Amino acid sequence: DTEVTQTPKHLVMGMTNKKSLKCEQHMGHRAMYWYKQKAKKPPELMFVYSYEKLSINESVPSRFSPECPNSSLLNLHLHALQPEDSALYLCASSQAGHLTSGANVLTFGAGSRLTVL
Amino acid sequence: GQSLEQPSEVTAVEGAIVQINCTYQTSGFYGLSWYQQHDGGAPTFLSYNALDGLEETGRFSSFLSRSDSYGYLLLQELQMKDSASYFCAAMTTDSWGKLQFGAGTQVVVTP
């Protein structure tokens, strides 16, 4: 299995809603990532988990809350979002381990397109 | 901090060769990766260079010169399906996991 699966594919939510994005991989990767991507822009790193522990938080607002329940799953909990948070949210995974070449090879999911009304 | 610069758009005809340059300014540079992203799709890994020189993968090749802080992606025998955005991305020795993407190059292939 060489895929990263993200659900849902599309999500529309109001500013007072609470929702979650889910990501799953079965490649044995021990690093998992959340990226945010706006149209015509590169992916922006939000969070990195390494061996199920949060290793990087790129000063993301607290209305985004990541969770890594186990080595295969990554969630992004959303609460009280703003319209400017509308974007494509990409999950990715890679081999872990400091400076291994595999850490540069990210496998991305198809993304969850979020619209905040 | 680190920055990666690449052209915003390149247009070429089917069968042609396109070179996408990427210059970087970063301390502790470790390696340069290239990703392809079609409209509405996910980024897909293409190639990675940690050492100077050329890496060839089918019609695509990637080159790195650490002394010049420069790399490029070469797309040969262009096909219509190669129309996509191409991102260079770098990782540094002091920020493992923090893959920094360039702004992306939109490649438009015309008949």
Interface residues (C-beta under 8 A of the other chain):
Chain A: A31 Y33 K40 K41 P42 P43 E44 L45 V48 S50 S55 I56 E58 L90 H98 L99 S101 A103 N104 V105 L106 T107 F108 G109 A110 G111
Chain B: Y30 G31 S33 Y35 G41 A42 P43 T44 F45 Y48 A50 F87 A89 M91 T93 S95 W96 G97 K98 L99 Q100 F101 G102 A103 G104
